[in-house]
Amino acid sequence: MVAAGAAPAGAGLVVGHQAATTPKPSASGSCSIVRTPNGDVTLGDFQEVLSYPDRYLNDHCLTVNKNEWHLFGIVGYMPSRLKGAQTAHPESEVAFAHATSANLRDWKLQSDVMQCSKTWPEVTHVIAPYVIEYDGLFYMLYSALDRMGTQRLCLATSRDLYQWERYAGNPVIVPSAFWSKWPGFGLTTPDGVGSYGGCRDVHILRLADGRFIAYWVSRLQERFGRNMVCVAASISNDLVHWQEIGPVFSMKAWHQSLTLEVESPCVVFKDDYYWLFFKQGWWTHVVRSDSPFDFCGYEPIRLGYSHASEVFFWREHWWITHCKTDPDDYSQSHSDLSRGLFLGKLDWPDGGYPSFARS
């Protein structure tokens, strides 16, 4: 994501917000609304602008260099069907998709980058990259999976966005065992319900004072509430050395198969608020706070269906991305899950909440 300028610095960690009254967003205009037993699902007006033949695109990021957009993201092959069961393709999610564009509409596919090193902590997969520029160098934080599927955030750098060098001190962010449901701390074996040690889907926001906040997702130990999931954060002065803030938003896990945990956080600054977008269940949600360090106690709003979305301001408009499925397949039941990158607009009036717009 490309932020619309640096955000003001927070005053420090704020805890213990009382439940806040959240103004309801404006109506979704001419966008379709589907009534379901789990609540209304608003469908946005998205246009597919990039596809990967025979592959799928998942969590992704966008960055700009010399007036050229660069996309990086999870890429893989659809599972093969063996004896009636789906088997993961061995070449899925072992490198990052890379594509370039001058206008976000016409894209050129580039060679994949960051092929999985097969060396701890990056043994089986690399997923969910985020790229940000700082002092002429591009920094990529991404999640690396070990043999058991445990996730840790790692760092790589590049001068040109094509050739990347891993940081020798990886991983750079690992959740605290005090609160995170982690192997040996609330998890003894993979439980089939969620990640076996979650630390992924990183998003970075730079504050006006120069510090960087990395938002990422994990699971909470049961002593903090049954089946709770969260967005956590870490802070850094240089994108290399990170100090954990801890969970900044939490909610109960979704109750049926799809996006069970809180995933794909994206934070932007607008109207003197920090706006946290995230995916759970059939919706992209949004919650706002006056502090970048604490969204607890504020009520999230269901924006509508989009998957692994990035939200950014460009050419006088707020934009939102979508990927993986048809834009109306909120339950991921009728499309083949192999769609590419979609682009849509948000209606976001000053002082109000965002809603899907007609393109």
HELIX and SHEET records of a PDB file:
HELIX    1   1 GLU A  222  PHE A  224  5                                   3    
SHEET    1   A 2 SER A  32  VAL A  34  0                                        
SHEET    2   A 2 VAL A  41  LEU A  43 -1                                        
SHEET    1   B 4 GLN A  47  LEU A  50  0                                        
SHEET    2   B 4 ARG A 339  ASP A 347 -1                                        
SHEET    3   B 4 HIS A 317  LYS A 324 -1                                        
SHEET    4   B 4 VAL A 311  TRP A 314 -1                                        
SHEET    1   C 3 GLN A  47  LEU A  50  0                                        
SHEET    2   C 3 ARG A 339  ASP A 347 -1                                        
SHEET    3   C 3 SER A 355  PHE A 356 -1                                        
SHEET    1   D 4 ARG A  55  ASN A  65  0                                        
SHEET    2   D 4 GLU A  68  TYR A  77 -1                                        
SHEET    3   D 4 PHE A  96  SER A 101 -1                                        
SHEET    4   D 4 TRP A 107  VAL A 113 -1                                        
SHEET    1   E 2 SER A  80  LEU A  82  0                                        
SHEET    2   E 2 ALA A  85  THR A  87 -1                                        
SHEET    1   F 4 HIS A 125  TYR A 134  0                                        
SHEET    2   F 4 LEU A 137  LEU A 145 -1                                        
SHEET    3   F 4 GLN A 151  SER A 158 -1                                        
SHEET    4   F 4 GLU A 165  ARG A 166 -1                                        
SHEET    1   G 2 TRP A 182  PRO A 183  0                                        
SHEET    2   G 2 GLY A 186  LEU A 187  1                                        
SHEET    1   H 4 ARG A 200  ARG A 206  0                                        
SHEET    2   H 4 PHE A 212  ARG A 219 -1                                        
SHEET    3   H 4 MET A 228  SER A 236 -1                                        
SHEET    4   H 4 TRP A 242  LYS A 252 -1                                        
SHEET    1   I 4 GLU A 263  LYS A 270  0                                        
SHEET    2   I 4 TYR A 273  GLN A 280 -1                                        
SHEET    3   I 4 TRP A 283  SER A 289 -1                                        
SHEET    4   I 4 ILE A 301  GLY A 304 -1                                        
END                                                                             
